[in-house]
Amino acid sequence: MDSTSGFCPATRTLRSLRPPEDAPVSFPSFALSRLPSPLPAHPAFADASTGAELSFAVLPARVRSLAAALRGALGVAKGNVALVLAPPSLDVPVVYLAVLSLGATVSSVSPLSTATDVARAVGLCNPSVVFATAATVGKVPAPAGRKLTVILLDSPQFESFLHGQESGEDGPAVEVRQSDVAAINYSSGTTGRTKAVAQSHRRLIASALQFRSAQPRTPGGPVVTLLGVPMSPSYGFHMLMRGVLKAETTVVVTAPCGGAAGMASVAAMCRATQMFVAPPVVVAMAPGGVGQEGFPDLVRIDCGGAPLSTVAASAFQERFPGIELSLVYLLPACRKVFLANRRLSRRGTATEGACRGCGGVGGRGGGRRELRWCG
């Protein structure tokens, strides 16, 4: 790296010349400390499939209760890894935040993964505890010569963890630093075997702060974000956590809704101001029978997880000229490309930014286990 400009020829990125800050703050403590007082009246999470809600008043209490149970009853500690193999639910963000608050690492695996993929993830991250459901626990491999605790999210035990005592007597407060590993996410495996990348608390904080909120068309109206992507990959994981830090309502879908076209219907039903979706949703909305009048509250769509063609983007913006469309390219290695609103259809150009931690090419680490680091 050039000591005068901060330019790194190997990654072709610019880095700050200042020494990195490493304040003792975890993502949960930072996010929850930013909540306004009094707490927002709107829910933190809402389930579009069932109508269930999780309020900002209840969320911190459940996180503390689960964290206390994990530390006191199961011995989960800083440096441990918790593998999460569960379908979307309002319990998943609570698990994420509780594990992160202990200094442990969340390893989120798609519930649609095969038993082979799950076994590979277990081999990569070496978890001490697994969060699963009755429908997914059969994919968890039997541990070889070591203890592996399995907690079912649909069991009375987990329910008791959520509503137990918030005890502070189970040990001293855990010091979690921004450079500590927060999450291990996995690639889809479309270009080979599934690969993993480790991400720090600093990375989660920066990602959540980076994505601006779509301001409601009605002044003073609620900011409602529809998470139209899975919670386990890097894209969904980051956007799920982002809603807590932004004190917004994040709407999740926990049951099949009819594919891409059904996701658009959910957006209209929940009056979303912003959507995080994959390209099929954008493609399905363009030729649909409903115009912009069917989405009076929708201000912006962030599309990621896969490339969106300029033709599809242009077709969408011709039909919805008042809705901003941004393409978010967020792979497990954290390289990001943003294609901003109408410039996407008119110019078809992109502005590209590589992750400071890895330069967008995998970064430090790697090795035989293919676990890459992004700080």
N, C-alpha and C positions, 0 to 999 in steps of 0.2 A: 504493500500500500504506500502511495506517495505521502510522505509526512507533511507536505505543505498544502496539498489539495484534498487529501482523503480519498483519492481515486484508487480503486483496486483493479489493475489490468486483468487479473484472473477471472473476476466476476463481473467486470465492467460496471461497477456500482460505486457510488460516492458514500463514504461513511463519515460520521462526525469525528472531528479531531479531539473532542472532549472525552475524558474517560467515562465509560458507561456507569450510570447510577444503578445502585443495587439496594434500594431502600427495602427494609423488611416489611413488605406489604403483599398480601395475596390478592388474587382476583376477587374472591368473595368479600373480603374485608373492604377493599377499595370500592367495589360496586355497591354494597349495602350502605357504606358510609356516605355515599352520594345521594341517597334517597332523601327527598324533601321532608320537612317536618311542618305540619302533620303529614303522615304517610298518604300517598295518593288514594283516592276513593275508588279509582278504577282497578280492576284485577291485574295482577302481574301476568298470569297465564289463564287462558280460557280454552276449553276443549270444544271445537266446533261440532264434533260428532255427538257429544253427550250433553253439552250445555254446562258442564261442570266448570268451576272457576277456582283459582287460588289467588287470594288477595295478597297485597303487599304487607298487610298487617300479620298474616299467618305465615308467609314465606320465611322470614328470618327465624321465627320460633321453630318451624319444622326443620330448618337447616341445622340449628343449634342442637335440637333434640336428637336428630339422626347422627350428627357428628359425635355427640356425647356417648351414644349407644355404640357406635363403631369403635370408639377409642376404649370405652370402659368394658364392654362385653366381648368384643372381638379382638381387641388389641391392635387395631389399625393405627399406624403411626407414620410419621414423616419418612418418606422414602419408599413406602409400600406402593403397590399398584393395585387398583381396583378395576377389574374388567367388567364393563357394562354390556350385557347382551340381552336387550329388552326392546319390545316394540314401543312406539311413542306413547307417552302418557304424561300426566301432570306430575308424576313421581320422579321422572327422569331428571328434570332440572334440579330438583331437590337433592337427588343423589350426587349429581355433578358438583353442586356447590358445597355439600357436606364433606365430600371426599377432598376437594381442593382446600377447604378451610383447615384440614388436618395436616396439610403439607404432603398428602399422598397424591398419587397420579391417577387420573382417569384414563382408562383405555377403552374407548367406545368402539364397539364392533356392531356392524349391521345385523339385525335379527334375521335377515334373509340369507346370511352367509351359510355356506355349507359347513358340515362338521369338519371337513378338511381345513377350510379357511379359519375356523375358530381355533382348531388345534395349532395352526401356524401362528395365530395371534397370541395364543397362550405361550407358545415357545419363544416368541419375540419379546413379550413384555414381562413374563414371569410373574403373574399376579398372585397375591395372597388371599384375595377375596373376589368373588364373582357375583354380580347382581344379574339375575335372570328371571324368567317367569316359567310357569309350568309348561308353556308351549316351546320354550327355547332351551331349557336346562338339559335336554337330551343331547344337545350338540357339544356340551362341555366335556372335554376329555377327562378321563380318570387320572388323577395326579399320580406321578411315578415317584414314590419315595419321599413325598413331602405333603404337607397339609394344605388343602385348598378349601376355604370356607365358601359355601354357596348360600346366598340369600335370595329368596323368591319375592319379587315385588308384589305378587298377589297372594301373599301368605299372612296369617295373623302375626307372625313374628315381626315382619317388616312394618306392619301397621302399628304395632306396639312401639317400635323404634321411633316412629314419627310423632307419637303423642306421649312419649315418656318424659322423665324429668330432664330438664336442662341443667345438668349438674356441672359445676365448675371445679369439682373436687377430685376428678379423675386424673389429675396431673397438671403440671404447669402449662401455661399458654405456649402454643407452638409458634416458633419464629419461622415464618415462610418468607423467603426473599424473592424478588422479582425474577431472578435468574434461575430459580428452582423449576424443575420440570413440572408442568401442570397437566398436560394431556399428551396422549399418544393416539394419533389418528391414522387411518389406513387408506391406501389407494383402492380403487375399485378392482384392480387386477386385470384390466383390459389389455395392458401391454406386457403381461407376464405375471409372475407371482405377486400376490399382495405385498405391498411394501409399507413400512411404518415410518412415521416422523414424530419426533418429540418436540413439543412446543412449551414455551415458558409462560409463567404468569405475566411477564412483561408483554409477551406477544398477544395474550388474550386481552389485556387492558388496552393496548394500542389498537388492536383490531376493533374493539367495541367503541372506542372513542373516534375512530376514523370514519365510521359510517354515520353520516348525518341523518337526522330524522326528517321524514316527509311531513311538513307542516300541514295540518288540516285545512281544507278549503273554507270551512266555517271557523272564524276566529274564536279561539278558546275551546274548540272541539277536541275530543280525545284523539290521541295518536294510537292507531290500531294496526299492528303489523301481523300479517298472515305468514306463518312459516310453512311454505308449501314444499319443503324438501325434508328428507330424513334428518333425525337428530344426531345420528352417529358419525357421518363423515365430517371432514373439517369444515366445510361450508355451513352445514346445519348446526354443528356444534358451536361455532363462533357466533352465528346469528341468534341462536337460542340464548346464549349468555349475554349478548349485546342488549337484549330487551330489559334485563335486570338493571344494568348500569344506566340505561337511558330512562328508567322509570316509566316504560311504556307497557301497554298491553300486548302480549304476544299470543296470538291465536294458533293453536296446533290442531292437527287433524289426526285422530287416533283410530279411525276406521276407514275402509275403502270408500271413496267419494265419487267414483265414476271416472277415474283417470284425469287427464289434463283438463278436459272440458268441465268436469265436476269440480276441480280446484277453482276454476274461474267462478263457478256458481257459489262456492263457499265464500269467496272474496266479496261478492255482492251481498250475500246473506249477513256476513259479520261486519259489513261496512268498513272494510279495510282501507286505510289510507296508504299503506305500503305493502308490497308483497316480495318475499324472497322465494323465487321459483327456479325451476329448470327450464330449458328451452322448449320442451313440448307444450308447456302451458302457454307460452307466448305464441307459439305456432297455432295452437288450438283457438286462441282468442281472435286472431286476425280475420279468419273467414266466418266467424260465428254470426248468428243472427242478432246479437245484442251489440249495440253501439256504445258510445261513451255514456249515453244517458243511463245505461244499466249499471254503471259504476260511478255514481255521482261523488263518492268520497275518495276514490282512488287517485292518488297524486303521482306515485312512482312505483315502478316495478324494477327490482334488481334481479337479473337473470344470471345464473351461474351453474357450475357443475359440469358444463359441456359448452362447446362453442355454439354460438347462434349466428346463422348466416346473415349477411347483409340484406339479402332478398327477404328473409323472414322478418327481420327488424324493420325494413322499409314498409312491408305490408302491414305490420302492426301499427306503425306510426301514422300511416295513411288513415287507418280506421280510428285510431285513438290519438289525435294530435295534441290533446290536452294532458296526456299522461306521459311523464318522463320515463324513458327506458334506459337503464344502465346495465352493462354487461360486466359481471364480476367474475374474474378468473381466479379462483382460489383453490389451488391444488394442495394436497398434503404437504408439499414442499414449500408452500406459501408464496408462490409467485402470483402476482396479481396484475390483471389488465382491466382497465376501466374504459368503457366506451360510453361517452356521455350523451344523454338524451338525443336531441334531434340531429346532432352532428353524426350520429351513427348511420342514419339513413341518407343523409346528404353527401357525406364525404367518405363514409366507410373506413374511417381511420381510427386509430386507437392511441392512447397515451399509455405507456408501459412503465411500471415501477417494480423493481425487484425487491424482495424482502431484504432488510438490512442484516438479518441474521444469517441468511444463506445465499443471498444473491439470486435466488430463484432456481438454483441448479442442484440443490441437494445439500449444499453446505458442508459443515464439518461432520466428522464422524462417518457413519456408514458401516463399513466392515462386512464381515460375513453374515451378520444377522440382519443386515439391511435396515437398521434403525438409524434414521438420520435426525440431525439436530437442527432446529430453527429457533433461535433465541428471540 
